[in-house]
Amino acid sequence: MVKSSANKKPTKLESAWAHFYKGKFDEALGLFKEVIRKGKKEEALYGRACTLFRIADHEGAMKDLAELIRDYPDKMTYLHTRALVHGANEDYEKAMRDLSRVLKHAPDNSEALCDLGGVYLLTADYQSARDLFERAADKDKTCACAWYGKGVSSLYLKEYKKATEYLNIAVKLDKKHAAAFMARAEAAFSSNQKKDAVKDVKKAISLDKEFKARLDDYLGSHQG
């Protein structure tokens, strides 16, 4: 029985999600559309929305999410995803409104707390952001995102010692968190600990090659 189950051919919907998670968005999109045409709509529609979001077709993603939210108003996942699309469109007020609704329904949702904290960071409300990240960390002390958010909020509040403390926890929880190493480097630069800062920048580059293209600008802004 186990062997038979292991060899079972995946459904088109399962294959679509498999392609999605591998970053093969064209293949995923085609399969989600095929499932939708055959009448199995809800999950496939959500899959198509997620895929459209990943390929930056925000208008298409919004259309699918609007239909899902209309037909399934109690499913907060769809509202949460729409908030992310609003954020990507820099429509932060709408993102906040959707995330606030998610949190009203599920106050302990640490992912929503982190995402709302991220929106507050983008709108430069750093204290509110840190409050949300603190709530998220209280709910899940193993959430690297929450500690990273606390660290970045403290960094912008110019509380460099606290920022470093929180970011130390973030990189301990997630040793491949390149953004946390970069944030800790910023805190070190701001505290005149340039040796530690450069070490963290190099670590971030080793984890994410895209940082290398921005390194000259980053270091140049801290010279003198």
C-alpha positions as CSV (number, residue, x, y, z in Angstrom):
1,M,0.0,0.0,0.0
2,V,2.8,2.4,0.9
3,K,4.6,1.6,-2.3
4,S,1.5,2.1,-4.4
5,S,0.8,5.5,-2.7
6,A,4.3,6.6,-3.3
7,N,4.1,5.8,-7.0
8,K,0.7,7.5,-7.4
9,K,0.7,10.0,-10.3
10,P,0.1,13.5,-9.0
11,T,-3.0,15.4,-10.0
12,K,-2.8,18.4,-12.3
13,L,-3.4,20.6,-9.3
14,E,-0.5,19.0,-7.4
15,S,1.7,19.3,-10.4
16,A,0.8,23.0,-10.7
17,W,1.8,23.7,-7.2
18,A,5.0,21.7,-7.6
19,H,6.0,23.8,-10.6
20,F,5.1,26.9,-8.6
21,Y,7.4,26.1,-5.8
22,K,10.2,25.3,-8.2
23,G,9.8,28.7,-9.8
24,K,8.5,27.3,-13.1
25,F,5.7,29.9,-13.3
26,D,4.7,29.5,-16.9
27,E,4.1,25.7,-16.4
28,A,2.3,26.4,-13.2
29,L,0.0,29.0,-14.8
30,G,-0.9,26.7,-17.6
31,L,-1.9,23.9,-15.3
32,F,-3.8,26.1,-12.9
33,K,-5.8,27.5,-15.9
34,E,-6.5,23.9,-17.1
35,V,-7.9,22.9,-13.7
36,I,-10.0,26.0,-13.6
37,R,-11.5,25.2,-17.0
38,K,-12.5,21.8,-15.7
39,G,-14.5,23.3,-12.9
40,K,-12.3,22.7,-9.9
41,K,-12.0,26.3,-9.2
42,E,-11.2,27.5,-5.7
43,E,-7.7,26.2,-5.0
44,A,-6.7,26.5,-8.7
45,L,-7.9,30.1,-8.7
46,Y,-5.8,30.8,-5.7
47,G,-2.9,29.1,-7.3
48,R,-3.3,31.2,-10.4
49,A,-3.5,34.4,-8.2
50,C,-0.3,33.5,-6.5
51,T,1.5,32.7,-9.8
52,L,0.3,36.0,-11.3
53,F,1.6,37.8,-8.3
54,R,5.0,36.1,-8.6
55,I,5.3,37.2,-12.3
56,A,4.3,40.8,-11.3
57,D,0.8,40.6,-13.0
58,H,-0.7,42.4,-10.0
59,E,-3.9,43.3,-11.8
60,G,-4.6,39.7,-12.8
61,A,-3.8,38.5,-9.2
62,M,-6.1,41.1,-7.8
63,K,-9.0,40.0,-10.0
64,D,-8.7,36.4,-8.9
65,L,-8.3,37.4,-5.3
66,A,-11.3,39.7,-5.4
67,E,-13.4,36.7,-6.7
68,L,-12.1,34.4,-3.9
69,I,-12.7,37.0,-1.2
70,R,-16.2,37.6,-2.5
71,D,-17.1,33.9,-2.6
72,Y,-15.1,32.8,0.6
73,P,-15.2,35.8,2.9
74,D,-14.2,33.8,6.0
75,K,-10.9,32.5,4.5
76,M,-8.3,34.9,5.7
77,T,-5.5,33.5,3.5
78,Y,-7.0,35.2,0.4
79,L,-7.3,38.5,2.3
80,H,-3.7,38.2,3.5
81,T,-2.4,37.5,0.0
82,R,-4.3,40.5,-1.3
83,A,-2.6,42.6,1.3
84,L,0.8,41.5,0.0
85,V,-0.2,42.5,-3.5
86,H,-1.4,45.9,-2.2
87,G,2.0,46.2,-0.5
88,A,3.8,45.4,-3.8
89,N,1.8,48.1,-5.4
90,E,2.9,50.5,-2.7
91,D,-0.8,50.9,-1.7
92,Y,0.1,50.7,2.0
93,E,-3.2,52.0,3.4
94,K,-5.1,49.1,1.7
95,A,-2.5,46.6,2.8
96,M,-2.9,47.8,6.4
97,R,-6.6,47.5,6.2
98,D,-6.5,43.9,4.9
99,L,-3.9,42.8,7.4
100,S,-5.9,44.5,10.2
101,R,-8.9,42.4,9.2
102,V,-6.8,39.3,9.2
103,L,-5.5,40.0,12.7
104,K,-9.0,40.9,14.0
105,H,-10.0,37.4,12.9
106,A,-6.7,35.7,14.2
107,P,-4.8,38.0,16.6
108,D,-2.1,35.4,17.1
109,N,-1.2,35.1,13.4
110,S,2.5,35.8,13.6
111,E,2.9,36.0,9.9
112,A,0.3,38.7,9.6
113,L,1.9,40.5,12.5
114,C,5.2,40.5,10.7
115,D,3.7,41.6,7.4
116,L,1.8,44.4,9.0
117,G,5.0,45.4,10.8
118,G,6.8,45.4,7.5
119,V,4.2,47.8,6.1
120,Y,4.7,50.1,9.1
121,L,8.5,50.0,8.4
122,L,7.8,51.1,4.8
123,T,5.7,54.0,6.0
124,A,8.4,55.0,8.5
125,D,6.3,54.3,11.6
126,Y,9.1,52.5,13.3
127,Q,7.8,52.3,16.8
128,S,4.5,50.8,15.6
129,A,6.4,48.4,13.5
130,R,8.5,47.2,16.4
131,D,5.4,46.8,18.6
132,L,4.0,44.4,16.0
133,F,7.2,42.5,15.6
134,E,7.5,42.1,19.4
135,R,4.0,40.7,19.4
136,A,5.0,38.2,16.7
137,A,8.1,37.2,18.6
138,D,6.1,36.7,21.8
139,K,3.8,34.3,19.9
140,D,6.6,32.5,18.2
141,K,10.1,33.0,19.7
142,T,11.6,30.8,16.9
143,C,10.4,33.2,14.2
144,A,13.5,34.7,12.6
145,C,11.3,37.2,10.7
146,A,10.0,38.7,13.9
147,W,13.5,39.2,15.4
148,Y,14.7,40.6,12.1
149,G,11.8,43.1,12.2
150,K,12.6,44.1,15.7
151,G,16.2,44.6,14.8
152,V,15.5,46.7,11.7
153,S,12.9,48.8,13.6
154,S,15.5,49.5,16.4
155,L,18.1,50.3,13.7
156,Y,15.8,53.0,12.2
157,L,15.1,54.3,15.7
158,K,18.9,54.6,16.1
159,E,19.0,52.1,19.0
160,Y,22.0,50.3,17.7
161,K,22.7,48.1,20.7
162,K,19.1,46.8,20.7
163,A,19.2,46.3,16.9
164,T,22.4,44.2,17.2
165,E,20.9,42.1,20.0
166,Y,17.8,41.3,18.0
167,L,19.6,40.7,14.8
168,N,22.0,38.3,16.6
169,I,19.0,36.2,17.5
170,A,17.6,36.4,13.9
171,V,20.9,35.1,12.4
172,K,21.1,32.4,15.1
173,L,17.6,31.2,14.1
174,D,18.3,31.5,10.4
175,K,22.0,31.3,9.4
176,K,21.1,32.1,5.8
177,H,19.2,35.3,6.5
178,A,21.3,37.6,4.3
179,A,19.1,40.7,5.0
180,A,19.7,40.2,8.7
181,F,23.5,40.2,8.2
182,M,23.2,43.4,6.1
183,A,21.1,45.1,8.8
184,R,23.5,44.0,11.5
185,A,26.3,45.5,9.3
186,E,24.4,48.8,9.2
187,A,24.2,48.7,13.0
188,A,27.9,48.0,13.3
189,F,28.8,50.8,10.9
190,S,26.6,53.2,12.8
191,S,28.4,52.1,16.0
192,N,31.8,52.7,14.4
193,Q,32.5,48.9,14.4
194,K,33.6,48.8,10.8
195,K,35.5,45.5,11.1
196,D,32.4,43.7,12.3
197,A,30.3,45.5,9.7
198,V,32.5,44.4,6.8
199,K,32.5,40.9,8.0
200,D,28.7,40.8,8.0
201,V,28.6,42.4,4.5
202,K,30.9,39.7,3.2
203,K,28.7,37.1,4.8
204,A,25.6,38.5,3.2
205,I,27.3,38.5,-0.2
206,S,28.2,34.9,0.2
207,L,24.5,34.1,0.8
208,D,23.0,36.3,-1.8
209,K,25.0,37.3,-4.9
210,E,22.6,40.2,-5.6
211,F,24.2,42.1,-2.7
212,K,27.5,42.2,-4.6
213,A,26.1,44.6,-7.2
214,R,25.0,47.0,-4.4
215,L,28.2,46.7,-2.3
216,D,30.1,49.7,-3.7
217,D,27.1,52.0,-3.1
218,Y,26.5,50.6,0.4
219,L,30.1,51.0,1.5
220,G,30.5,54.3,-0.3
221,S,27.6,55.7,1.8
222,H,29.6,55.0,5.0
223,Q,33.0,56.3,4.0
224,G,34.4,59.3,5.7
